[in-house]
Amino acid sequence: MRIRTTTTTVAALSGAVALSAFAVPAAQAADSVQGSTRITKVVVNGGKDLVVGTSTKRFTVTVTGTDPKGIKDGIALLWRGTKFEPELLTGVLAPGDEAKCTKVDATTGTCKLSFEASPRETLANRNAGQWKVLAGLLAKGSAEDHVVKERYKTVTVKRAAKLTVNASPEPVSKGRTITVAGALTRANWDTKKYAGYTKQSVKLQFKKKGASAYTTVKTVKSDTRGNLRTTVKASADGTFRYVFAGTSTTPAVTSSGDAVDVR
């Protein structure tokens, strides 16, 4: 029996478990194990945080497991909420098609599922943060042997960020003032545009010409529009950049470098 998948319904393991996506009907998921089927590993987005900008982000989930008879099929689902119940779900990301399963050996198989995370369809700003990962596998040669784990692991879904820098004037005389401006913005999934990330601490770093590493000069706070602006004294040729450490909903980001010529 295949594990059927559509954008509104994510299917059944041996008729024992029915999962749904956004318009969740009465069917609910819960941990379910029958037979000797076991999940040994689940990898979301290559093991990295899922960072989404203002356009669709495509990613994969792989579910690996074992059964004495081998693995026939798999399922995965990302969900957000206090509990996997229709009225308590605040977000669901379902695969776009059936799993593609490959045999590792006689008892082990890996099933790969393709997903899309879209601010236009499935994500709003409130969805940024920790998501739970439901995973399941179906054994070969049986309409019953399966495993489903409602919360096998978690994955962090974040709003993509951008960071710019501009040091001026250039060239500049030694001892004169250099103004280092920039902007920290992040994806707004509600408007589908990038907007300023306000009141965030951002490090200004400098690498002297010929040096191998940057050093932190000072910490700057972004203003109410996400803009950054500070001043330093020109001391030597080198490159300035801004560095943002990230938050629970936004990834770390580093600007490109802007070189200054001190004369």
HUSUL-V78653 format. One record per backbone hydrogen bond with DSSP energy under -0.5 kcal/mol. CO is the residue of the C=O (numbers start at 0). NH is the residue of the N-H. E is the energy in kcal/mol with one decimal. If there is no record, write none. Layout:
co = {CO:CO}
nh = {NH:NH}
e = {E:E}
//
This chain:
co = {1:3:6:7:8:8:9:10:11:12:12:16:18:21:27:31:33:33:37:40:42:43:44:48:49:49:51:55:56:58:59:60:61:61:62:63:63:64:65:66:69:72:74:75:76:77:78:79:79:82:84:84:85:87:90:91:92:98:99:101:106:107:107:108:109:110:111:112:113:114:115:116:117:117:117:123:124:128:130:131:131:132:132:133:134:135:136:137:137:138:144:145:146:147:147:148:148:152:154:154:155:155:156:157:157:158:159:161:163:165:167:171:172:175:177:177:178:178:179:180:181:182:182:183:184:185:186:187:187:192:194:195:199:201:202:202:203:203:204:205:205:206:207:214:217:219:221:222:222:225:226:227:229:231:233:236:237:238:239:240:241:242:243:248:249:252:256:257:259:259:260:260:260}
nh = {3:10:21:20:5:10:18:18:13:15:16:12:9:23:17:147:36:145:65:63:61:46:47:50:51:157:159:57:116:114:44:112:42:63:110:39:40:108:37:69:139:137:135:94:133:92:131:89:90:84:87:88:88:81:79:93:77:100:111:109:66:103:104:64:101:62:99:60:95:58:117:56:120:121:122:126:127:156:154:78:133:151:152:76:148:74:146:71:72:141:138:33:136:31:149:134:151:132:130:156:49:157:128:51:159:250:186:184:182:180:178:262:175:233:179:231:167:180:229:165:227:163:184:196:161:194:188:191:192:187:185:197:221:219:204:242:216:217:240:207:214:238:210:205:203:201:198:198:225:183:222:181:179:177:174:208:259:206:257:204:254:202:252:158:246:243:258:239:237:261:170:171:262}
e = {-0.9:-2.7:-0.6:-1.4:-2.8:-0.6:-1.6:-1.2:-0.7:-3.0:-0.5:-0.8:-1.4:-2.1:-0.7:-2.8:-0.5:-1.7:-2.3:-3.2:-2.3:-1.8:-1.5:-0.9:-0.6:-2.9:-2.6:-0.5:-2.9:-3.1:-2.8:-2.7:-2.3:-0.5:-2.9:-2.8:-1.8:-2.1:-2.7:-2.0:-2.0:-2.8:-2.5:-0.6:-3.3:-3.0:-3.1:-3.4:-1.3:-2.6:-2.0:-1.0:-0.7:-0.9:-2.6:-0.5:-2.3:-0.7:-2.3:-2.4:-2.1:-2.5:-1.6:-2.2:-2.8:-2.9:-2.5:-2.2:-2.6:-1.6:-0.6:-2.8:-1.2:-3.0:-1.8:-2.5:-1.7:-3.1:-2.4:-2.6:-0.6:-2.0:-0.9:-2.2:-3.1:-2.4:-2.1:-2.9:-1.7:-0.7:-2.3:-2.8:-2.3:-2.4:-0.5:-2.2:-0.8:-2.7:-3.0:-0.5:-2.5:-0.5:-2.7:-2.7:-0.6:-0.5:-2.9:-2.4:-0.6:-2.7:-3.1:-2.8:-2.1:-3.2:-0.6:-2.3:-2.3:-0.7:-1.3:-2.4:-2.8:-1.7:-0.6:-2.9:-2.9:-2.4:-0.7:-2.0:-1.0:-2.7:-2.6:-0.8:-2.2:-3.5:-0.6:-2.4:-3.3:-1.2:-2.1:-0.5:-2.2:-2.0:-2.8:-2.6:-3.0:-3.1:-1.3:-0.6:-1.8:-3.0:-2.3:-1.7:-2.9:-3.5:-3.0:-2.5:-3.1:-2.3:-2.6:-3.1:-2.5:-2.7:-1.8:-2.9:-2.9:-3.0:-0.5:-2.5:-1.6:-0.7:-0.6:-2.6:-0.5}
//
